[in-house]
Amino acid sequence: MRIKHLDQDDVDVFRQIRLEALNRAPEAFASTAADWERLSTEEWRARLTANAVFVAFEDDRPLGIMGLMRERASRLAHRATIIMVYVRDEARGSGVARRLLTHLTDQARASGIRLLELVVRADNPAAIRFYTREGFREIGRVPGGMFDGEKEVDEILMARHIDGRDAPAGQGVPK
């Protein structure tokens, strides 16, 4: 398996794995496949280059994706949010997500990011366990933060320092 930081020439791979994620695990994302299907190639390329996007490959077949959206404001530029996390069903439990996260974290650290943040649905215990094992801690919750049809689902905010400091304090942090 190899991890690649996609560039503007990888728009077709990006489109393929992102649409697969949105179609196979629609409940996991704030966006829908319909939101992305209507984008022009130029818009896909702009989204790809606006954020760091990493894809895990086995041979030439994409297995998973993970993105990093850096804060732009100068006083927040040490923070970034993990986005677009998806691993194919057949690759789950094989270390793909961990390798993507490790690669993303290394790249983030090298670019001066010190705090990684993410949002995960409260009804996704497997993802919450993964992020907790990887050192993320719950720092807050948005009650009813996401609509899933007519159902409101809480969102859990998690964070992890990647500069050697302890996990951020917040709700759910073990004493």
PETA-V820888 format. One record per residue. N is the residue number from 1. RES is the residue in three letters. NEAR is the number of other ideal C-beta (glycine too) atoms within 10 Angstrom. Layout:
n & res & near
N & RES & NEAR
N & RES & NEAR
This chain:
n & res & near
1 & MET & 14
2 & ARG & 11
3 & ILE & 19
4 & LYS & 14
5 & HIS & 13
6 & LEU & 20
7 & ASP & 12
8 & GLN & 11
9 & ASP & 9
10 & ASP & 18
11 & VAL & 19
12 & ASP & 10
13 & VAL & 18
14 & PHE & 22
15 & ARG & 18
16 & GLN & 15
17 & ILE & 24
18 & ARG & 25
19 & LEU & 14
20 & GLU & 15
21 & ALA & 23
22 & LEU & 20
23 & ASN & 12
24 & ARG & 12
25 & ALA & 15
26 & PRO & 13
27 & GLU & 12
28 & ALA & 16
29 & PHE & 19
30 & ALA & 12
31 & SER & 13
32 & THR & 11
33 & ALA & 16
34 & ALA & 9
35 & ASP & 11
36 & TRP & 18
37 & GLU & 11
38 & ARG & 8
39 & LEU & 14
40 & SER & 8
41 & THR & 10
42 & GLU & 9
43 & GLU & 12
44 & TRP & 18
45 & ARG & 18
46 & ALA & 14
47 & ARG & 18
48 & LEU & 21
49 & THR & 13
50 & ALA & 12
51 & ASN & 16
52 & ALA & 21
53 & VAL & 25
54 & PHE & 20
55 & VAL & 23
56 & ALA & 25
57 & PHE & 16
58 & GLU & 15
59 & ASP & 7
60 & ASP & 7
61 & ARG & 11
62 & PRO & 22
63 & LEU & 23
64 & GLY & 25
65 & ILE & 25
66 & MET & 24
67 & GLY & 24
68 & LEU & 21
69 & MET & 16
70 & ARG & 17
71 & GLU & 15
72 & ARG & 8
73 & ALA & 7
74 & SER & 7
75 & ARG & 7
76 & LEU & 11
77 & ALA & 14
78 & HIS & 16
79 & ARG & 17
80 & ALA & 27
81 & THR & 17
82 & ILE & 23
83 & ILE & 18
84 & MET & 22
85 & VAL & 22
86 & TYR & 23
87 & VAL & 22
88 & ARG & 20
89 & ASP & 8
90 & GLU & 10
91 & ALA & 17
92 & ARG & 14
93 & GLY & 10
94 & SER & 16
95 & GLY & 13
96 & VAL & 23
97 & ALA & 22
98 & ARG & 13
99 & ARG & 18
100 & LEU & 24
101 & LEU & 22
102 & THR & 13
103 & HIS & 18
104 & LEU & 24
105 & THR & 19
106 & ASP & 12
107 & GLN & 16
108 & ALA & 21
109 & ARG & 14
110 & ALA & 8
111 & SER & 12
112 & GLY & 11
113 & ILE & 21
114 & ARG & 15
115 & LEU & 18
116 & LEU & 24
117 & GLU & 17
118 & LEU & 20
119 & VAL & 16
120 & VAL & 22
121 & ARG & 19
122 & ALA & 16
123 & ASP & 14
124 & ASN & 16
125 & PRO & 10
126 & ALA & 10
127 & ALA & 17
128 & ILE & 18
129 & ARG & 10
130 & PHE & 18
131 & TYR & 24
132 & THR & 16
133 & ARG & 9
134 & GLU & 15
135 & GLY & 16
136 & PHE & 23
137 & ARG & 20
138 & GLU & 20
139 & ILE & 18
140 & GLY & 13
141 & ARG & 14
142 & VAL & 13
143 & PRO & 9
144 & GLY & 10
145 & GLY & 16
146 & MET & 18
147 & PHE & 10
148 & ASP & 11
149 & GLY & 7
150 & GLU & 5
151 & LYS & 10
152 & GLU & 12
153 & VAL & 17
154 & ASP & 14
155 & GLU & 19
156 & ILE & 23
157 & LEU & 21
158 & MET & 26
159 & ALA & 21
160 & ARG & 22
161 & HIS & 15
162 & ILE & 17
163 & ASP & 10
164 & GLY & 7
165 & ARG & 10
166 & ASP & 10
167 & ALA & 17
168 & PRO & 17
169 & ALA & 9
170 & GLY & 14
171 & GLN & 11
172 & GLY & 14
173 & VAL & 12
174 & PRO & 6
175 & LYS & 2
